[in-house]
Amino acid sequence: MIGRLTTPVPVELQQVDVLANGLVVWFSAEPKLHGELVDGSLGLLFDAKGKPQNGQLMLNGKHVNWRVRDTDGGLLLTVVAARALQGDWAGAPQDGRWRLQVSLRE
């Protein structure tokens, strides 16, 4: 019983919404986050739990692929395209959840 009180509830990935120029990633609470732009792709590592998923969006009429997968360090969101991407991300609480908006550009 004491272990359950002192162990924090893991942050859960709830959904990923596709926008015209990026993604909105919803969590149950604010996750620890590490993000990098590497060789024209975007990688965001979250200290969270969730199910693997993937999808595609259009940016300036061209396809961009995204994927969420489980790793030893947490959930990894990768965003890749046939050309180099730049991106920004910002999070804020909204409606009792954590909303992280990822904005992409070429």
C-alpha positions in Angstrom: 0.0 0.0 0.0 2.8 2.5 0.9 4.5 1.7 -2.4 1.5 2.7 -4.3 1.3 6.0 -2.5 5.0 6.9 -3.1 5.2 5.6 -6.7 4.1 8.3 -9.1 1.4 7.6 -11.6 3.1 7.2 -15.0 2.3 9.9 -17.6 0.2 8.4 -20.4 0.1 9.4 -24.1 -3.6 9.8 -24.9 -3.7 10.8 -28.5 -1.9 12.4 -31.5 -3.8 14.9 -33.6 -2.6 15.9 -37.1 -2.6 19.6 -38.0 -1.8 21.3 -41.3 1.7 22.1 -40.2 2.5 19.6 -37.4 1.1 17.6 -34.6 -0.6 18.0 -31.3 0.3 15.3 -28.8 -1.9 14.9 -25.7 -0.7 13.5 -22.4 -2.4 12.8 -19.0 0.2 15.1 -17.4 3.3 17.0 -18.3 6.0 14.4 -19.3 9.8 14.9 -19.1 10.9 15.7 -22.6 14.1 15.7 -24.7 14.0 16.9 -28.3 16.5 17.1 -31.1 16.7 17.9 -34.7 19.1 15.4 -36.3 19.9 15.3 -40.0 16.7 16.9 -41.0 14.4 14.8 -38.9 12.8 15.6 -35.5 13.0 13.3 -32.5 11.2 13.8 -29.2 11.7 11.4 -26.3 9.0 11.5 -23.6 9.2 9.9 -20.1 5.7 8.4 -20.7 3.8 5.3 -21.5 1.6 4.7 -24.5 0.8 2.5 -27.5 2.9 2.6 -30.7 1.2 4.5 -33.5 2.1 6.2 -36.8 0.7 8.4 -39.5 1.3 10.9 -42.1 0.6 14.6 -42.7 1.0 17.0 -45.6 3.4 19.9 -45.3 3.4 22.3 -48.3 1.8 19.6 -50.4 4.5 17.0 -49.5 4.2 13.9 -47.3 5.7 13.9 -43.8 5.7 10.6 -41.8 5.5 10.4 -38.0 5.8 7.4 -35.6 5.6 6.8 -31.9 7.4 3.8 -30.5 8.4 2.5 -27.2 12.1 2.5 -26.3 14.2 1.8 -23.2 14.2 5.5 -22.5 10.4 6.1 -22.9 8.2 7.0 -25.9 10.0 8.2 -29.0 8.2 10.4 -31.5 10.1 10.7 -34.8 9.0 12.9 -37.7 10.8 12.4 -41.1 10.3 13.6 -44.7 12.1 13.3 -48.0 13.6 16.8 -47.3 15.1 18.4 -44.2 12.6 19.5 -41.6 12.8 22.2 -38.9 10.5 22.2 -36.0 9.5 23.8 -32.7 7.5 22.4 -29.9 5.7 24.0 -26.9 3.5 22.5 -24.2 0.9 23.8 -21.8 -1.9 22.5 -19.6 -5.3 22.4 -21.2 -8.6 20.9 -20.0 -6.9 18.8 -17.3 -4.3 17.3 -19.7 -1.0 18.3 -21.2 -1.0 19.6 -24.8 2.2 19.6 -26.7 2.1 21.3 -30.1 4.8 20.4 -32.6 5.1 22.9 -35.5 7.0 21.9 -38.6 8.6 23.7 -41.5 10.9 23.0 -44.4 
